[in-house]
Every structure is written in structure tokens, then in C-alpha cells.
Amino acid sequence: MMSPSSRSFCKILVVMALGCLHFCSGIARDSTARTIYYRNIPPDSLGHYSFDFQTTNGITTKGAGNENGAVGVVQYVSPEGIPVTFSYVADANGYQPTGDMIPTIPLHVIRQLEYIRTHSPVDERRSRRW
């Protein structure tokens, strides 16, 4: 049986994916978009669910999950006419999107995080004594 917190987590993921699609795809500008395919399998007693849909303006998405997390893929065409595809995994490690249009972490930030990880914290009180 799926716990209430897992159900909430799944609902949040679906709402986030749909919200991203709405924002990124310009649905508000194209009121002629129609759903041409829709399939939704709600969570079963073990918490497994899946969904996918496609619209006439080129938006497609597929997702599936269970009490341990979710995976999915989203595709659309940007307002500039560029095809965009990203996939995501959401689990105990958080929401992890991947795709060409998602910015990468700059090298200097990676170096700073590595420095922080490998050095002990500074004692602020001792370091400010004259």
C-alpha cells in the first residue's frame, strides 16, 4: 500500500511536470492545441502508476513511478522552434532532470564544492580574534 506521503510526492511530480509543460510550451499562446492521446493509470495498491499524453502542438510526455520515486520524459518545441527533450528521475536523491537544454554546473562551482567537501569548517569565533 502506498503511504500518504508517497501519494503526495507522486501528485507533486505530476503537477510539476504539467506546470513545466504549460510554461515552457507556450500553451497560453496556442489555444488550438488539442490532446490527441491520453493514458493514465492511477496508483495501484503497490503504488505503481504511469501516464502519457500527446498534443497536436507537439508536446509529449511519459512518466511512471512507485513509492520509491518516478521517471519520465518530456518533449516539446520551444517558442524559438527548437525541439526540446528532457528526462527526469525523482527519488530519494531529489528531482534530477537531464537534457541538452538544461544548463550544466559551471566548473568553478564544482571546484568550490569539492574544496568545501575536503576542508574542515572554519571556527568563526577563533578566526576573528585579533
Helices and strands as residue ranges (DSSP letters): H 4-25, E 35-41, E 49-55, E 60-66, E 69-77, E 83-91, E 94-99, H 107-118, H 124-127
